[in-house]
């Protein structure tokens, strides 16, 4: 093993990462965002699922269909729902290795190339969405792949490579619409490459029908779900940039800042990385402002490959000036990333699953269910398929009410005649049992 690590450190690192990702897939239950990704049609046909996808802002169909295929193949479980995310994250790591070899100057040795891969794999934003049943890691793979194919097309233009570049972007957009920002950065970094411009434009044309279809569906949807954007501030953006908080972001940006010094890196590759990092950060923020959509750090995920490569390049530039500062910055980043990665992988993000289990264990033929917030109960069947969670009528008629109350929320007033007989913590929520007093 030590000899293999010395000879092929990136291959060993990627294999270890793949094993880690697989081992962690079932460490936490599904949470609300993942359940929404599954949608109402996980037990139905692909055609039945399409209306659900169309009304979700910014959603595209392929992540849903890939996930449904995994569920049909492996059965309904959190692990099966998350397999596509982990698989595409590992594939993105493989594509990242190829991309690094394509752009790295000769002065980069095995250690610097391994550093770049470690930065990419373990930045908290990347690992988090490798372990969630969402489509973001799938978009990440196509972002890295499109950069790689673009550089090959720029190196030796041909119709075959242009067709491959077109296919990568066209398919990738149906996995993640933010790929448009990465594609824009690519063609802008080589403005004279007609093959790339034509291929990218045709890919955009192929994506236009979905944009029109979804716009029509959202117009007919009575609740467009728009959000205020006043919460988008520089500090919020900095905190969410890497998914690891302020210090993590500052460390990565410091290294990437030194990476702006081109040094021996090829001009096109350096320009591509800088344009991609800018476009994949500024683009999503601009979209949030224009369409009044809520900001989330995951929108920066496609910027991580460029930032990781710039940071690895910047590490070398900083190393020549201060080895202590370079090492301290990198170690601080990885220490914080390790803590955040552990938290993302092992701590449930909400109480829906544990609440569903607790309620199911207490249900009897004479009980009904109340939750605060009220919508929580609607998602319990995703965690306990086949269990009926009867909602309490107004006024409640059941002899027993089982209630789950999240911190900061309140139940509606209960009818006269019910008294609380027990309460217990369920995650961060509280499970309460009310019974009708005899004679009422």
N, C-alpha and C positions, 0 to 999 in steps of 0.2 A: 504493500500500500504506500509506504513512504516513497518508493521509487516511482510508482505510478503518479503520485502527487507531484513529484519533482519534474517528471517528463510531461505530464498532461494535466496541469493544475486546473484548467478551466473545465475539462471533461469530468474530472473528479468532483469539482464544485457543483457542476450542473446536475450530475447524477445524485449527489447528496441532497441537493435542493429538491429534486424530483421525489426522492424517497420521503423527505420531510413533508412536502406538500401532501403527498398521498396519506401519510400517517396522520395529518392534522385535519383531513377533510371532515371527519365526523366529530371533532373535538367539541364543537358547540352546536346547538340546535339552530334551525332556520330562524331568521328574524324577519321583521315586517318587510323590509326592502326585498328580501329574497322571495318571500311569499308573493309579493306584488309581481315580481319577475315571473313566477310560476303562472300567475294569472288564474282566471276562473276556468280555463279550459284544459287543465293538465290531464284530465281523464277523457278528453274528447278529441275530435279530429283536428287536423291542422287548419282546416277551413273554419272551424268553430273558434279557433284561437285568434284568427286574423282581426275580427272586430275589436278584441281586447287590446291588441297591439296598436291599432290605428289611433285609439283615443289617448294613448300614453304620450305625453309631450316628448319629442325627440327620439321615440322608440323606433327601432328597425327590426325586421322580422327574423333574420337568420339566428341571432342568439336564442330566441325563443324556440325555434324549430330544432336547433341542435340540442338544446336542453330537453325538449320533449322526447327526442330520439333516445337520449341517454336514460330518461325515466322509463320509457317503454322497453328498453333493452335490459336494464338492471333492476327495474322495479322502483316503486316510489320510496325514496329515502333522501335524507339530507346529503349523504355521500353521492348518490346517483345524480342529484341535482347539481352538485358542485364539480363533478368530474370534468365537464367541458372547460370550466374556468382554469382548473389546475393543468389540464392537458395543454391548453393554448399558452399558458404562462411558461411552461417548460419549452414549448416550441418557440416562443418569443426569445427565451434564453439562448436556444440554439441559433436562431437567426441573428441575435445580438453578437454572438461569437464570430459569425461570418462577417457581420458588418464591421466589427472591430478590426478584423484582419484586413478588411478592404480599405479602411481609412487611416489606420495607425501608422505613424512614421516608423522608419527602421529603428530608431532609438528606443522604441517601446519593447521591452523584453517580456518574458513570460509573467513576471511579477506585476508589471503595469497592466497588462491585458487581463490578468486575473482580478486585479483591483477594480477595473472597469466593470467586469461581470458581477463582482460582489456588490458594488454600488448599485447596479441595476436590479439585481435579484432581491436584495434585502432592503431597499428603500421601502419604508412602511406602506406607502401607497400601492406599490406593486404587489407585495406579498399579501396584503389584505384582500385585494380583488382576485388573487389566485385562489383564495380559499372561500370566496363567496359565490353563491349561485346567481351571478350576474354576467353580463356580456362584455365587461370592460377589458378583461385580459385577451379576449378574442380580437377586439379592436387594436389592442397593443401589439399583438403579433403582426397584424397587417400593416401597422405603422412602421415597425422595424423592417418587415419584408419589403415594403414599398421603397424605403430608403436604400436598401441593398440593391434592388432591381434598378432603381433610378441611377445609381452610381455605375452599374454595369452597362446600362444604356448610354450613359454619358461617355463611358470609356470606349465603347465600340457600338455605335448606333446601327440598328438593323430592324427590319420589320418584325422579326421574331421576338426580339427583346422589347420592342415597343408594344407588341401584342401582349406579352407577359406583364408589362408595366400597366397597361390598360386593365387587364384582368385582375391584377392585384388590387388596384384602386377600386374598380367597379364592384368587385365582390366585397372588399373591405368596407366600403361605404354602407353596405347592407348589414354589416356587423357593428359598425360604429360610425355615426354621421360626422363625428369630429375628425375623422380621417381627412376631411376636406382641408383642414388647417395644415396638416402635415404635407398633403399633396401640394398645396399652394406654396409652402416653403420650399419644396423640392424644385418646382418649375421656376420659381423666382431666383433660385440660386444658380440656375443655368439658363438665362433668358434666351440664348441663341439655339437651344436644343429643340428643334421643331418636332422631332419624334415625341419627346416628353410632353410638350404642350398639347399636341393633337391627341395623344393617348389619354392625358388627364381630362381634356375637354370632353372627349367621347365618354369617359367614365362618368363625368358629371351629368351628361345627357341621359345616360342609362339610369341614373339615380333620380332624375327629375320626376318620373311618374309616381314614385313613392312619396316624394315631397308634396306633390299635388293631391294625391289620394289622402294623405294624412291631414293636410290642411283642410280639405273638405270635411273629413270626419270630425276634426276639432271644432270647425265652425258649427256643426250640428249638435255638438255636445253642450249640454246646458250649463255645465260647470267647467269652464276652461282651466281653472286651477292656476291662475296667475298669482305671482308673489311680489311683494315689495322688494326693492333692491337696495334699500338704505343700509342694510347690514354689510354690504360689500365695501370694506375699508382696506387700506394697505396692510394694517396689522392682521386682519382676518385672513387676507390672501397669504401673507407670510406664514401664519400659523398653520394653514392647511396645505401649503405647497407640496410638502413631501409626505404628509400624513403623520409626521412625527413631532410636530410642534415647532416653536420658534428656533431653538438651538439646532435642531436637525436641519431646518431650512437654511439657517445662516451658515452652517458648516458646508453644506452642499453648494450654496451660492458663492461662498468664499472661494472654494476650490474651482468652481466653474468660472468665476471671475478671472482667476489667473489663467484659465483655459482660453480666455479671449486673446491671450498672447499666442499668435499662430505658431511661432517657432518653425519646426520642421514639418508640421502637418500640412498636407496638400491644401492648396487654397480653396478648391471646390468643396472638399470634405469639411473644412473648417467653416466655410460660409454656410454649408448645409446644416451643420449642427447649430450654429448661432440662429439662423432663420427659423429652424424647427422649434427650438426652445422658445423663441419669442412668439411665433405664430400659435403654438399650442398652449400658451398661457394667455396671451392677449385675446386670441380668437374666442375662447369660451367665455371670458369675462365680458367681451363685447356682446356676445349672443345673449348672455343673462340680462344685460342692461336693455338691449333692444326688445327682447321678448318677455321681459319681466319674469324670468324664471329664477328659481332659488339657486344660490351658489352652493357648490359642494366641491371639496378638494379633489374628488375623483375626476373632475373635469380636466385636471392637469396631468392625468396619467400618461397621455401620449407625448408629453414633454420629457418624461423621465429618461428615455434612451439617450436623447441628445444631452441632457444635463449630466447624466452619468459619464458619458464619453468626454464631455468638456471638463468635468471634475477630475477624471483620471488624467487627462492631459494637463490640467492646472496643477495637479499634485506634483507632477514632475517639474513644472515651472517654479512652484513654490519651494520644492525640495532644494533647488540650486541656490535659493536665497536663504532659507532657514529650515534645516531638517527638523528641528524641534517643532516649529510651528506647523509644518506640513504633517508630521506624524500625529501631533496633538489634535489637529483638526479632523484628520481621518478617523482617529480612534474615538474622538467624541461623537462623530456621526454614527459609527458602528455601535457604540455603546448604547446610545439613545435608540437607534433602530432596533437593537436586540430586545430592549425592554418593550418598545411599542409593538414589535412583531409578536412577542410572546403574549401581550395583552390582546391583540387582535385575534390571535389564533385560539385562545383559551377562555376568554371571558365572554359570556353571552351578551349580546347587544340590546336585548330587551327581555321581558318576562313572558312573552306570549306562549312559548313552548312549555315552560314549567307551570304556568298558570293553567294551560289546557290539561296537562297531566293531573294537576291537583284537583281541578274541578271534576274531571272524569272519574277520579277515584272516590269523590264524595257524592256523585249523582245517584239519586234513587228515582223510583217511579213517581214520587210525590214532590220532587224538587224542580226548580227552574233556576235560570242563570241570569244574573245582572253583572254588568261590568262598567267601570268608569276609567277611561272613556268608553262610550257605548259600542263603538265600532270594533273594539277588541274581540268581542265574542264571535264576530263574523269570521275570524281567522282561526279559531280553535280547530275546526275540522281538518285543516291542513296538517295539524300535528297529531291528531287522533282520528284518522279516517274511519268512517263507519259509526262513530259515536254521535248520538244526537244530543245537542246542547240546547234544550228548549229555552227560549227567551221568555222572561216573565211578562205576562200580559199586564195591561193597565186597566184597572187595578189588579195587582197580583192575586191569584186564586190558589196557588200551590201552598201546601202546608210548610214548605221549606224553601228559602231563598239562599242560593249560594252566590256570593258577590265577590268580585275581584276589583280592588281599588288601587289604581296607580298613584304614586305620590303626586300631590298637586291637583288631583281630580276628586270630584265628589259624586256620590250616587244621588239620583233623584230622590225626593222624599218617599219613604216607604208608607204603605197604608197602615192605618191603626191596627193593632193586634199582633204585630211582629216584634219580637225581641231578639237581640243578638245573644247567641248562646256560645259562640267561640270565635276566635280570630287567631290567625297565625301568619307569619311572614312567608311570602312566596317570591323569592328573588328580592327585588326592591319593592314589590307590591305587597298588598295585604289580602288574605283570603278570609272573608267573614261569612258566617252561617247565621241566618235568621230563621226562627221558627214561629209559626202562628201559636199564640197562647190559647190553651184549651178553653173552649167556650166562646171563641170569637169566630 
